[in-house]
């Protein structure tokens, strides 16, 4: 009986509101960014998906698990192929697409290839003009989808990647 009363007393103490002030430190984000893209800072960190943000405010995201072959042609851009319910081809056009940002990550080989890029943003002409020399600039993002038994239609911009092998 004594043990039961002791248990009831100890539980009733837990139910009383605390007057103790608890200070919680805000934990910093694991993500960093430049004007063109956001990336996870940890070398071993991996994003689950990649979001494409358009200058008009729309966006589209794909899981990295759908990411297939990638082609980088400095004069044409970065072509990503996502395979899911349909095949999605994403062309990222811009300049300095493989330049290091903060000495840690680049969009192509240290970013998308390693699944560290969480978003890529199409920049407005004003943002592109105000970028520092050598900075990554995303002029345009194009996305086309097609069925696996079909060819993409209206994607003449793919020709430059047919030539690069």
C-alpha positions as CSV (number, residue, x, y, z in Angstrom):
1,X,0.0,0.0,0.0
2,X,2.8,2.4,0.9
3,X,4.5,1.8,-2.5
4,X,1.2,2.6,-4.3
5,X,0.9,5.9,-2.4
6,X,4.5,6.8,-3.2
7,X,3.9,6.1,-6.9
8,X,0.8,8.2,-7.0
9,X,2.6,11.1,-5.3
10,X,5.5,10.9,-7.7
11,X,3.2,11.0,-10.7
12,X,1.2,13.8,-9.4
13,X,4.3,15.9,-9.1
14,X,4.9,15.4,-12.8
15,X,1.5,16.8,-13.7
16,X,2.2,20.2,-12.0
17,X,3.1,23.0,-14.4
18,X,6.8,24.0,-14.2
19,X,7.8,27.5,-13.4
20,X,11.3,26.8,-14.5
21,X,12.5,28.8,-17.5
22,X,14.1,26.7,-20.2
23,X,16.4,28.4,-22.8
24,X,16.5,26.6,-26.1
25,X,19.3,27.5,-28.5
26,X,18.3,27.5,-32.1
27,X,20.1,24.9,-34.1
28,X,21.6,26.2,-37.3
29,X,20.5,24.9,-40.6
30,X,22.4,22.1,-42.3
31,X,21.7,23.9,-45.6
32,X,23.7,26.7,-47.2
33,X,23.0,28.5,-50.4
34,X,24.2,30.9,-53.1
35,X,21.8,32.9,-55.3
36,X,21.6,30.0,-57.8
37,X,21.2,26.9,-55.6
38,X,21.0,25.5,-52.1
39,X,23.2,22.7,-50.8
40,X,23.7,20.6,-47.7
41,X,26.9,21.5,-45.9
42,X,27.9,18.1,-44.5
43,X,30.2,16.1,-46.8
44,X,28.2,12.9,-46.1
45,X,24.8,14.6,-46.0
46,X,22.4,13.7,-48.8
47,X,19.2,15.4,-50.0
48,X,16.1,13.3,-50.6
49,X,14.9,15.4,-53.5
50,X,15.8,18.3,-55.7
51,X,13.5,21.3,-56.3
52,X,13.6,23.4,-59.5
53,X,12.4,27.0,-58.8
54,X,11.4,29.0,-61.7
55,X,11.6,32.8,-62.0
56,X,7.7,33.0,-62.3
57,X,7.3,31.5,-58.8
58,X,6.4,28.0,-59.9
59,X,8.5,25.0,-58.8
60,X,8.8,21.3,-59.5
61,X,10.7,18.7,-57.5
62,X,12.0,15.2,-58.2
63,X,13.3,12.6,-55.8
64,X,17.0,11.8,-56.2
65,X,16.0,8.2,-56.3
66,X,14.7,8.9,-59.8
67,X,17.9,10.5,-61.0
68,X,19.6,8.6,-63.8
69,X,22.3,9.8,-66.3
70,X,23.6,13.3,-66.2
71,X,25.4,15.2,-69.0
72,X,27.4,18.3,-68.5
73,X,28.3,20.3,-71.5
74,X,29.8,23.7,-70.4
75,X,28.5,25.4,-73.6
76,X,25.0,23.9,-73.4
77,X,24.3,23.3,-69.7
78,X,23.6,20.4,-67.4
79,X,21.1,17.8,-68.5
80,X,19.5,15.6,-65.8
81,X,17.3,12.6,-66.5
82,X,14.7,11.5,-64.0
83,X,12.9,8.2,-64.5
84,X,9.7,7.6,-62.6
85,X,6.1,7.2,-63.9
86,X,7.4,9.1,-67.0
87,X,10.9,10.2,-68.1
88,X,11.7,13.8,-67.2
89,X,14.5,15.7,-68.9
90,X,15.7,18.8,-67.0
91,X,18.1,21.2,-68.7
92,X,19.8,23.8,-66.5
93,X,21.3,26.6,-68.6
94,X,23.7,29.2,-67.3
95,X,27.3,30.0,-66.7
96,X,29.9,28.6,-64.3
97,X,27.7,25.6,-63.5
98,X,30.7,23.7,-62.1
99,X,32.4,26.6,-60.2
100,X,33.1,26.1,-56.5
101,X,30.9,28.0,-54.1
102,X,32.5,28.8,-50.8
103,X,35.3,26.5,-51.7
104,X,33.1,23.5,-50.7
105,X,30.6,22.6,-53.4
106,X,29.9,23.1,-57.1
107,X,26.5,22.6,-58.8
108,X,27.5,19.6,-60.9
109,X,30.3,17.4,-59.6
110,X,30.3,18.2,-55.9
111,X,26.6,19.0,-55.7
112,X,24.1,17.1,-57.9
113,X,26.3,14.1,-58.5
114,X,26.7,13.7,-54.7
115,X,23.0,14.4,-54.0
116,X,23.9,17.5,-51.9
117,X,21.9,20.1,-53.9
118,X,18.4,20.6,-52.5
119,X,17.2,23.3,-54.9
120,X,18.2,25.1,-58.1
121,X,16.7,28.5,-58.9
122,X,16.2,30.2,-62.3
123,X,17.5,33.7,-61.8
124,X,15.9,36.8,-63.1
125,X,17.9,38.9,-65.6
126,X,18.5,41.5,-62.8
127,X,19.9,38.8,-60.4
128,X,22.1,37.4,-63.2
129,X,23.5,40.8,-64.0
130,X,24.3,41.6,-60.4
131,X,26.1,38.3,-59.9
132,X,29.8,38.6,-59.1
133,X,32.2,37.5,-61.9
134,X,32.8,33.7,-61.8
135,X,29.6,33.1,-59.8
136,X,27.1,30.4,-60.7
137,X,24.3,31.9,-62.8
138,X,21.2,29.9,-63.8
139,X,19.6,31.6,-66.8
140,X,16.9,29.0,-67.6
141,X,15.5,25.7,-66.5
142,X,13.7,23.6,-69.0
143,X,11.7,20.5,-68.2
144,X,10.1,18.1,-70.7
145,X,8.5,14.8,-70.0
146,X,7.6,11.8,-72.2
147,X,6.7,8.1,-71.9
148,X,9.4,5.6,-72.0
149,X,8.2,4.2,-75.4
150,X,8.1,7.7,-76.9
151,X,10.5,10.4,-77.9
152,X,10.4,13.8,-76.3
153,X,8.5,16.4,-78.4
154,X,9.4,20.1,-78.7
155,X,12.8,19.6,-77.1
156,X,15.2,20.7,-79.9
157,X,17.5,21.9,-77.2
158,X,18.5,18.2,-76.7
159,X,20.5,18.3,-79.9
160,X,23.5,19.9,-78.3
161,X,23.7,16.8,-76.0
162,X,23.4,14.3,-78.8
163,X,26.7,15.7,-80.2
164,X,28.6,15.6,-76.9
165,X,28.3,11.8,-76.7
